[in-house]
Amino acid sequence: MTYKSAPISTSGAGAQTLITAVASMKIQVFKLWLVVAAATDLQFRSNASNLSGVAPMIANGALVLDDVGPAPWFETAVGEAFVMNSSAAVNIGGQVWYTQAEP
C-alpha cells in the first residue's frame, strides 16, 4: 500500500489538525511517530469525536505507532480532519502516514 505522509509540528494547546479533511473521503492513519518537548496529555480525534483515550506524555516522551497489518490505527468519519488534542502548549514534532479512502 502506498501512503501519503505529513509532518507533525505543533506548539499550541488544544486541537491541532494533523491531516486536513477532504470532502467525501475518510482518513486512515497507518503509522505515526512523535516526540513531545514537555509533559502533556494527547488525544486523537476525528474533528471533535474521540478516536483514542487520553495518553499522558512525559517531557521528551515519544509515541510510535508502526504499521502492524491491514487495519489502520485510526479512521476518521467521512469529510473530517485527523486532529490531535494537546492539554498543554508544548512543542511536538513527528510524522504521520495515512491514506484517504472513499467510504
Disulfide bonds with the S-S distance in Angstrom:
none
